[in-house]
């Protein structure tokens, strides 16, 4: 199914910003909508934001107005700009196609920790 490599996570104070990147293989990226997902230990992975090939976007209510998803089709890369971060945004962030394939494989993700 190909691979995705996420980067850009880290520790940030509440109200701060982070910018995530995801370099995806052509098999995942091409001709697919892409999305960012996140997972808190002990909880199910949730959809954060998604973007079509043409650039139309959709966001979870919890991040609307604070996060911005974008993509560079030439570079097979998806980005997530996160502003006004809150402690509840703390999670491991992953990217993958949208919708997911049954039995989809995942990269290692990137840890985002929002804490003072």
Secondary structure, DSSP 8 states (H G I E B T S, - for coil): ---EEEE--EEE-TT--EEEEEEE-HHHHTTSEEEEEEE-TTS--EEEEEE-TT--EEE-TTTTTTEEEEEETTTTEEEEEE-S--GGG-EEEEEEEES--TT------EEEEE--
